[in-house]
């Protein structure tokens, strides 16, 4: 299956910490050593060297693990949910009371 990724494409993939975004830096079509393992890429099944936008780390992934992302769409992506902060009385910073909390 041809994925058609090329150098410079913005892509997204699943990581241990959730979804990650980055830029393809290199298309690998032969077996190479990467970090502590051998990447078994070929012309038929290339792998891609990707630089993470968030951490600047390098990762190697197969095309099947990647999803193309529109460059303009990345800036507006939602942020991960964070817990609301409540004071000792259970009142959030916006003045709402925590549901179900009793004194």
matplotlib code that plots the C-alpha trace (Angstrom):
import matplotlib.pyplot as plt

x = [0.0, 1.4, 1.2, 2.8, 4.5, 7.4, 10.0, 8.5, 5.0, 3.4, 2.2, 0.6, 1.2, 0.3, 2.9, 3.1, 1.9, -1.0, -0.9, 2.2, 2.9, 6.0, 7.7, 9.1, 12.9, 13.9, 12.4, 14.3, 14.3, 17.1, 18.0, 19.7, 20.7, 18.6, 19.3, 19.6, 17.8, 17.8, 15.1, 14.2, 12.9, 12.7, 11.5, 8.2, 7.8, 9.7, 10.0, 10.2, 12.5, 10.3, 11.2, 8.7, 7.2, 6.9, 10.1, 12.5, 13.2, 13.6, 11.4, 11.3, 7.8, 6.2, 3.8, 0.9, 1.4, 1.3, -1.6, -1.0, -2.0, -2.7, 0.0, -2.6, -4.7, -2.0, -2.0, -5.6, -5.6, -7.2, -5.1, -5.3, -7.8, -6.6, -8.2, -10.2, -8.7, -10.9, -10.3, -10.9, -14.7, -15.0, -15.5, -13.7, -11.8, -14.8, -17.1, -18.9, -19.4, -18.1, -21.1, -21.9, -19.5, -20.8, -19.2]
y = [0.0, 3.4, 6.1, 8.9, 10.8, 13.0, 15.1, 18.1, 16.6, 17.3, 14.0, 12.7, 9.3, 7.5, 7.6, 6.4, 9.8, 10.1, 11.7, 13.3, 15.7, 16.2, 16.8, 14.1, 14.7, 11.7, 8.8, 5.6, 2.8, 0.5, -1.2, 1.2, 1.4, 3.9, 4.5, 0.9, -1.1, -1.9, -0.4, -2.8, -0.5, -1.2, 0.6, -1.3, -0.5, 2.7, 4.1, 7.8, 9.8, 12.3, 15.2, 15.9, 19.4, 19.4, 17.8, 17.9, 14.2, 12.0, 9.0, 6.3, 5.1, 3.0, 4.8, 2.7, 4.4, 7.9, 10.3, 13.4, 16.6, 20.0, 22.5, 25.1, 22.6, 21.9, 25.4, 25.1, 21.6, 21.3, 21.1, 18.1, 18.4, 19.6, 19.2, 22.2, 23.8, 24.0, 25.8, 24.2, 24.9, 23.1, 26.3, 26.4, 29.4, 30.5, 30.4, 27.2, 24.7, 21.2, 18.9, 16.4, 17.8, 18.2, 20.3]
z = [0.0, -1.0, 1.5, -0.5, 2.3, 1.4, 3.2, 4.8, 5.3, 8.6, 10.2, 13.4, 15.1, 18.3, 21.0, 24.6, 25.8, 23.3, 19.8, 18.6, 15.6, 13.6, 10.3, 8.0, 7.7, 5.7, 3.7, 4.5, 1.9, 3.2, 6.4, 8.8, 12.4, 14.4, 18.1, 19.4, 16.8, 13.1, 10.9, 8.2, 5.6, 1.8, -1.4, -1.1, 2.6, 3.4, 6.9, 7.8, 10.1, 11.9, 14.1, 16.9, 16.9, 20.6, 21.9, 18.8, 19.3, 16.3, 15.7, 13.0, 11.8, 9.1, 6.8, 8.2, 11.6, 10.2, 9.4, 7.3, 9.1, 7.3, 8.3, 9.1, 11.1, 13.7, 15.2, 16.2, 17.6, 21.0, 24.1, 26.4, 29.2, 32.5, 35.9, 37.2, 40.2, 43.3, 46.5, 49.9, 49.7, 46.4, 44.3, 41.0, 39.8, 37.6, 40.7, 39.9, 42.8, 42.4, 41.8, 44.5, 47.1, 50.6, 53.3]

ax = plt.figure().add_subplot(projection="3d")
ax.plot(x, y, z, "-o")
ax.set_aspect("equal")
plt.show()
